[in-house]
Amino acid sequence: MSNRLAAETSPYLLQHANNPVDWYPWGDEAFAKAKAENKLVLVSIGYSACHWCHVMEHESFEDAEAAKLMNAHFVCIKVDREERPDVDHLYMDAVHIMTDRGGWPLNCFTLPDGKPIYGGTYYPKETWMEVLVSLNDLYSKTPDKVLMYAAELEKGLIRLSAIPDFKPTDEPISMEFIDGLVKKMEPGFDRTFGGYGNAPKFPMPNNYEFLLYYSYVLKQSKRENEADNITDYICLTLDRMARGGIYDVLEGGFARYSTDTIWKAPHFEKMLYDNGQLLSLYANAFKCTGKKLYSEVAHGIYTFVIHNLMSAEGGFYCALDADSEGKEGEYYVWKKDELMLLLGDDFTMFADYYGIHDEDVWEDGKFILFRKYDDEKFCEKHQTLIHILDKKKQEWNDLLVPYRKKRVAPGLDDKILASWNGLMLKGLVNAYNAFGDISYLDTAFKNANFITGKLMEKDGSLWRNYKNDKPSIPAFLDDYALVADALFELYQSTLEEKWLHSAQQLTEYAIKHFYDENKNIFYYTANYHKSLIARKTEVSDNVIPASNSVMANLLFKLGHCLAKDEYIKISAGMLSAVKESMAAYPYGYTNWAILALNRYCWFYEVAITGDDAYEYCNTINKQYLPNKIVLGAQYKSGLELLKEKFTEGKTLIFVCENKTCFAPVHSPAEAIPVIERVK
């Protein structure tokens, strides 16, 4: 028999719809029942691609004995953390305070009013049963003690969510400050296998976007040796990730993270947010290096996403599960005899290329395709040529992919989230800029039209999610920030002003409903969202850049594009607010560090006018020039920075700094050295 979750749209909640647990979705009904019956509440949070969420469901939530105990003494709520990150943030903070650790599944017990009292992550069934009995006994016999602890924990959550009274400063960002950030990061650089620190290793694309920009600034400042040192580390990391098992060489796309230091054994779920950011990163790294591998990886990401995560309407789904047939990675790994049978005489060469040797076994006699060598070294070892190896790889793919597709595929989380679509949209635009392939841009247009047509309202408000032809949850700050940022990126590649206007409309809405001008920071929830215990902010960058850092960068760029000093002032205040935190822990503030570079650097507005504006724009965008924005039009435009810049029969490029323009030039070849010029 199904429970209340059967009426939900979230794939994660639907996974639990046939549990014997009497689950409620998040909402007033559950808390009203808890208050009426004076029961503790269990808030259990996870997501559809989470391996340990599946394990706990199978062990405890599908178990009649455990369900009977849960139903008798608790009101049980299931939450999809991707749909309701505000709820996840709150109870994750509570569990961190209580246990100094977190993760998913997240299980937090609360009073009937939602105030947390106890929590943790995954529990084996035996331990879970003990927790249920103990908590019910404690609340039944000593409720005052539980209420007192809840009150103290609530104070801790409020303190944790409090925003310091930041004041903007006119003190400029210096190169010494930015150098200091990188010096603090460098001891964690893995110079052997790439990445940061030890296992597990996450891709963390934004960290490498910052380092790419930093190495560019070093190079333009004639600090070539330091620039090469940083660039070498970035390339080592991108090469190793691309050759590792974390990247699916057969069907494209990256898994969420590597469980080891060498990027071989991934946690196999594939998330849209990772692949959108990594598409941007590999495209930008290609601009800097011209490495063929980066083009191949970018195309692989694109192929994976459009074949597996794209809806007919143009929206992108969230994820593919880690598990299939009840086992993690079962879809992706190989047995040696399978490969020998499929590849025949090619097996020996294939085995050396992809690490199919006895010492390379992953688990249960199975192998993960993992490239120990780059193609040049492999060809040297096997005395063959690159184009012959390329042909071989394609032949191997043509054999293995159809065979693998006969297996049970990982589950699809087919909800659509605005923020993650923004990341993918930006990745598509960056890939178009780097490679010039019109298919990237066509897909970007389809996605942008979906977002503005299905998720965005006329007043500039946004919906977070979309499933079964409708949205249902009002958007949070990350949705506004990441979608607006992507639409602004699309404008800069197409010069179609409707995308710029949509980006501005979303930004204005976010300022009105999320921004606290007294604190110089944006809240994660809008002023009309239903209040939880504490109204949180998201400041520190993680696997996805913080919504505040995205907004700060966007306001800086939009402010320059639209000649809106108030945007730039807000951005400066936000950067001032986190400057001390950046210095203390730069690894968690790399998107803020990009803004610091923009404020330190010779940042330019590049205005292009005339018949060839779009072609000139494309040429400039093919170069790695992070210290600029591009705007332009073929004909007259109402944009402040384009006024009085049109000359009949000519296409002109104006490179401007703080609204002051150099003499116009007539080609990208003349403009690019001006943009690259050191002050």
Number of C-alpha atoms within 10 A of each C-alpha: 7 15 16 16 23 18 12 14 18 23 20 27 25 18 15 23 22 18 21 21 27 23 29 23 19 17 10 11 10 17 23 14 15 22 16 9 13 18 21 26 27 25 26 25 27 24 24 26 24 19 21 18 20 21 17 19 17 15 15 22 23 16 16 13 14 19 19 14 15 24 14 12 21 24 27 23 23 21 24 20 20 22 23 18 18 19 18 21 15 19 29 24 18 26 24 14 16 16 13 10 13 20 15 19 23 22 24 23 24 23 22 22 16 20 24 29 24 22 24 23 21 19 18 11 18 11 10 16 17 10 15 17 13 12 18 18 13 13 17 15 11 10 14 12 11 19 16 12 16 19 14 11 20 18 14 15 22 14 11 14 17 13 16 11 10 16 13 16 11 9 7 12 18 14 15 8 17 19 12 13 20 19 12 14 15 14 11 13 16 17 15 12 17 23 27 22 13 14 14 16 19 22 24 22 23 24 26 25 22 20 20 24 22 23 22 24 23 19 17 15 14 12 13 15 12 14 21 15 11 21 22 15 21 23 19 18 24 25 19 25 26 26 25 24 28 30 29 24 22 18 20 21 29 30 26 25 25 23 18 14 18 25 27 24 24 26 22 29 24 28 23 27 20 24 27 26 28 27 31 27 24 30 28 27 23 22 21 17 12 13 14 9 17 23 20 15 26 27 21 20 25 24 15 20 23 16 11 17 24 18 15 9 13 19 28 28 24 23 28 24 24 28 23 17 13 13 12 19 20 18 19 23 17 19 14 17 10 11 18 15 10 14 18 9 10 14 17 13 16 18 18 16 20 20 19 25 12 11 7 16 16 16 10 7 12 18 22 24 27 27 22 17 17 14 17 12 11 19 17 11 10 11 9 12 13 14 10 10 18 12 11 15 16 12 13 18 15 12 14 17 12 10 12 16 12 9 13 12 16 24 17 18 19 24 23 28 27 25 26 27 27 28 25 29 34 27 29 30 28 27 29 23 27 25 17 16 12 12 13 20 21 14 19 23 18 15 23 23 17 17 27 17 11 18 24 21 13 10 9 18 18 26 22 24 24 24 16 9 7 12 20 13 14 18 25 25 29 27 26 30 27 28 29 28 28 28 28 27 24 26 22 24 23 20 21 16 19 13 22 23 15 20 26 22 17 24 24 16 17 25 19 12 17 21 21 13 12 9 17 22 29 25 23 25 25 21 14 9 13 8 10 13 17 16 20 20 21 19 23 22 22 17 16 20 24 25 24 27 29 24 27 27 25 26 25 23 26 23 19 23 24 16 16 15 14 12 23 20 17 22 26 23 21 26 27 22 22 19 17 11 14 21 17 13 14 24 23 21 26 28 27 27 28 24 23 22 22 20 17 17 18 17 22 27 23 24 23 31 28 21 17 16 23 20 13 22 25 18 17 20 23 20 15 21 19 22 20 21 20 21 26 30 24 16 13 14 16 9 14 12 23 21 11 10 18 19 11 9 9 14 21 25 26 24 25 21 16 11 14 12 16 12 10 17 16 14 16 19 12 12 19 16 10 15 21 21 10 13 7
